[in-house]
Amino acid sequence: MRKGGGKTIRLNPVEDDHQVHDHPARAGLEALMDQKLFAQRIKSERSSAYWFAASLWGVSGLVLGGILGAYMMYVAMDSSLPLASEAVTRGMAVEQARQSVNNREPLLSDPATQPAEPQR
């Protein structure tokens, strides 16, 4: 609440003929700012292009490496398959020969199982 004897503030109206005066170097400053923004935009576009090129080369190198690696694994497997097949065949032949020898009757009898001969 306000009491009756307060201080009155009087405001003067602002002049209607207020003019804005431009600085003489404003056009040069705007041109300089435009150049800076343009240079910044070029740097941004250039870095985007570099990132795109790097990711493109990276992905294509990854795909090419996968294809080349799969092909080399196929060639290595294809060349080693006859050797592995031969090793398996030899192992089976050795095992069959061992089983054949173990299943035969011995040519010489074992002295522990043979009855003792009478001595003369």
One Martini backbone bead per residue (centre of mass of N, CA, C, O) as a GRO file, in nm:
protein
  120
    1MET     BB    1   0.100   0.034   0.015
    2ARG     BB    2   0.014   0.379  -0.021
    3LYS     BB    3   0.095   0.683   0.060
    4GLY     BB    4   0.028   1.020   0.017
    5GLY     BB    5   0.364   1.131   0.031
    6GLY     BB    6   0.495   1.044  -0.225
    7LYS     BB    7   0.704   0.996  -0.486
    8THR     BB    8   0.719   1.132  -0.808
    9ILE     BB    9   0.745   0.994  -1.131
   10ARG     BB   10   0.884   1.131  -1.426
   11LEU     BB   11   0.839   1.067  -1.769
   12ASN     BB   12   1.000   1.093  -2.065
   13PRO     BB   13   0.970   1.088  -2.381
   14VAL     BB   14   1.068   0.948  -2.655
   15GLU     BB   15   1.209   1.010  -2.933
   16ASP     BB   16   1.090   0.983  -3.264
   17ASP     BB   17   1.380   1.065  -3.417
   18HIS     BB   18   1.525   0.799  -3.412
   19GLN     BB   19   1.857   0.719  -3.517
   20VAL     BB   20   2.045   0.490  -3.704
   21HIS     BB   21   2.389   0.451  -3.706
   22ASP     BB   22   2.621   0.341  -3.916
   23HIS     BB   23   2.901   0.186  -3.956
   24PRO     BB   24   3.149   0.211  -4.190
   25ALA     BB   25   3.268  -0.102  -4.130
   26ARG     BB   26   3.028  -0.305  -4.155
   27ALA     BB   27   3.063  -0.433  -4.436
   28GLY     BB   28   3.342  -0.554  -4.378
   29LEU     BB   29   3.255  -0.729  -4.134
   30GLU     BB   30   3.046  -0.897  -4.283
   31ALA     BB   31   3.242  -1.011  -4.490
   32LEU     BB   32   3.427  -1.147  -4.286
   33MET     BB   33   3.208  -1.330  -4.161
   34ASP     BB   34   3.135  -1.470  -4.424
   35GLN     BB   35   3.416  -1.593  -4.470
   36LYS     BB   36   3.428  -1.755  -4.208
   37LEU     BB   37   3.171  -1.923  -4.258
   38PHE     BB   38   3.268  -2.041  -4.527
   39ALA     BB   39   3.525  -2.177  -4.418
   40GLN     BB   40   3.376  -2.353  -4.213
   41ARG     BB   41   3.199  -2.501  -4.421
   42ILE     BB   42   3.431  -2.624  -4.582
   43LYS     BB   43   3.554  -2.786  -4.349
   44SER     BB   44   3.305  -2.955  -4.294
   45GLU     BB   45   3.279  -3.081  -4.576
   46ARG     BB   46   3.562  -3.205  -4.584
   47SER     BB   47   3.533  -3.387  -4.337
   48SER     BB   48   3.294  -3.544  -4.450
   49ALA     BB   49   3.443  -3.654  -4.696
   50TYR     BB   50   3.664  -3.804  -4.541
   51TRP     BB   51   3.478  -3.990  -4.380
   52PHE     BB   52   3.345  -4.122  -4.623
   53ALA     BB   53   3.601  -4.234  -4.755
   54ALA     BB   54   3.699  -4.399  -4.512
   55SER     BB   55   3.446  -4.576  -4.482
   56LEU     BB   56   3.444  -4.689  -4.768
   57TRP     BB   57   3.727  -4.818  -4.758
   58GLY     BB   58   3.678  -4.989  -4.507
   59VAL     BB   59   3.439  -5.159  -4.606
   60SER     BB   60   3.565  -5.262  -4.871
   61GLY     BB   61   3.810  -5.395  -4.730
   62LEU     BB   62   3.647  -5.589  -4.556
   63VAL     BB   63   3.504  -5.739  -4.785
   64LEU     BB   64   3.756  -5.819  -4.947
   65GLY     BB   65   3.893  -5.975  -4.714
   66GLY     BB   66   3.671  -6.187  -4.678
   67ILE     BB   67   3.679  -6.304  -4.961
   68LEU     BB   68   3.982  -6.373  -4.971
   69GLY     BB   69   3.985  -6.554  -4.718
   70ALA     BB   70   3.781  -6.763  -4.819
   71TYR     BB   71   3.941  -6.848  -5.068
   72MET     BB   72   4.201  -6.938  -4.921
   73MET     BB   73   4.065  -7.154  -4.748
   74TYR     BB   74   3.964  -7.324  -4.985
   75VAL     BB   75   4.239  -7.384  -5.113
   76ALA     BB   76   4.367  -7.517  -4.864
   77MET     BB   77   4.155  -7.741  -4.832
   78ASP     BB   78   4.175  -7.860  -5.119
   79SER     BB   79   4.488  -7.933  -5.095
   80SER     BB   80   4.458  -8.105  -4.810
   81LEU     BB   81   4.255  -8.337  -4.863
   82PRO     BB   82   4.432  -8.568  -4.986
   83LEU     BB   83   4.622  -8.591  -4.741
   84ALA     BB   84   4.405  -8.661  -4.532
   85SER     BB   85   4.292  -8.910  -4.677
   86GLU     BB   86   4.557  -9.069  -4.679
   87ALA     BB   87   4.598  -9.077  -4.373
   88VAL     BB   88   4.339  -9.228  -4.308
   89THR     BB   89   4.394  -9.477  -4.484
   90ARG     BB   90   4.656  -9.561  -4.344
   91GLY     BB   91   4.538  -9.593  -4.061
   92MET     BB   92   4.337  -9.816  -4.139
   93ALA     BB   93   4.549 -10.019  -4.248
   94VAL     BB   94   4.709 -10.049  -3.986
   95GLU     BB   95   4.473 -10.145  -3.808
   96GLN     BB   96   4.403 -10.397  -3.977
   97ALA     BB   97   4.681 -10.531  -3.951
   98ARG     BB   98   4.681 -10.554  -3.644
   99GLN     BB   99   4.422 -10.723  -3.619
  100SER     BB  100   4.523 -10.960  -3.792
  101VAL     BB  101   4.764 -11.035  -3.614
  102ASN     BB  102   4.604 -11.068  -3.340
  103ASN     BB  103   4.400 -11.307  -3.464
  104ARG     BB  104   4.618 -11.501  -3.490
  105GLU     BB  105   4.791 -11.773  -3.477
  106PRO     BB  106   5.059 -11.878  -3.339
  107LEU     BB  107   5.356 -12.026  -3.445
  108LEU     BB  108   5.457 -11.998  -3.163
  109SER     BB  109   5.478 -12.111  -2.863
  110ASP     BB  110   5.428 -12.056  -2.540
  111PRO     BB  111   5.614 -12.154  -2.265
  112ALA     BB  112   5.394 -12.113  -2.041
  113THR     BB  113   5.166 -12.300  -2.199
  114GLN     BB  114   5.363 -12.527  -2.218
  115PRO     BB  115   5.442 -12.831  -2.172
  116ALA     BB  116   5.662 -13.015  -2.022
  117GLU     BB  117   5.942 -13.182  -2.103
  118PRO     BB  118   6.099 -13.455  -2.085
  119GLN     BB  119   6.384 -13.562  -1.952
  120ARG     BB  120   6.688 -13.746  -2.053
   0.00000   0.00000   0.00000
